[in-house]
C-alpha cells in the first residue's frame, strides 16, 4: 500500500485531518499535501519520523510488505 493511502487510513482511524497532521508533526503543509496527492517521489526519513511521532505509531507502519 502506498504511503498516502496508509496515512489516509491512519488519519481516518484517529479522526484526524491532513491539516492536523501538518500542525502536529511540524512538517510543512506543502510537503503534507504532496504526500496526500501522491506527488512525493520519496519522502525522507526525518519527515516520516515526524509524521509517525505525531500519529503515535511506529515507522514500521509505513514499510511495504516486501520490506518486512
C-alpha positions as CSV (number, residue, x, y, z in Angstrom):
1,X,0.0,0.0,0.0
2,X,1.3,3.5,-0.8
3,X,2.2,5.9,1.9
4,X,-0.6,8.3,1.1
5,X,-3.2,5.5,1.5
6,X,-1.6,4.3,4.7
7,X,-1.7,7.8,6.1
8,X,-5.2,8.4,5.0
9,X,-6.3,5.2,6.8
10,X,-4.4,6.2,10.0
11,X,-5.8,9.7,10.0
12,X,-9.3,8.3,9.5
13,X,-8.8,5.8,12.3
14,X,-7.6,8.5,14.7
15,X,-10.3,11.0,13.5
16,X,-7.6,13.5,12.4
17,X,-7.2,15.7,9.3
18,X,-4.3,16.3,7.0
19,X,-4.2,19.8,8.4
20,X,-3.9,18.4,11.9
21,X,-1.0,16.2,10.8
22,X,0.9,19.2,9.4
23,X,0.4,21.2,12.6
24,X,1.3,18.4,15.0
25,X,4.2,16.9,13.0
26,X,5.9,20.2,12.2
27,X,6.1,19.1,8.6
28,X,5.4,21.9,6.1
29,X,1.8,21.8,4.7
30,X,3.2,21.8,1.1
31,X,5.0,18.5,1.9
32,X,1.9,17.1,3.6
33,X,-0.2,17.8,0.6
34,X,2.4,16.4,-1.8
35,X,2.3,13.2,0.2
36,X,-1.5,13.3,0.2
37,X,-1.7,13.7,-3.5
38,X,1.0,11.0,-4.1
39,X,3.3,13.6,-5.7
40,X,6.2,12.8,-3.4
41,X,8.8,10.7,-5.2
42,X,10.4,9.7,-2.0
43,X,9.7,11.2,1.4
44,X,12.8,11.5,3.5
45,X,13.3,9.6,6.8
46,X,13.1,12.7,9.1
47,X,9.8,13.7,7.6
48,X,8.3,10.2,8.1
49,X,9.7,10.1,11.6
50,X,7.9,13.4,12.5
51,X,4.7,12.1,10.9
52,X,5.0,8.8,12.8
53,X,5.6,10.6,16.1
54,X,2.6,12.9,15.6
55,X,0.4,9.9,14.9
56,X,2.0,7.9,17.8
57,X,2.8,5.0,15.5
58,X,5.9,3.1,14.6
59,X,7.8,3.8,11.4
60,X,7.1,0.2,10.6
61,X,3.5,1.2,9.7
62,X,4.9,2.7,6.5
63,X,7.0,-0.2,5.4
64,X,5.9,-2.2,2.4
65,X,5.2,-5.9,2.6
66,X,8.5,-6.6,0.8
67,X,10.5,-4.7,3.4
68,X,9.0,-6.7,6.3
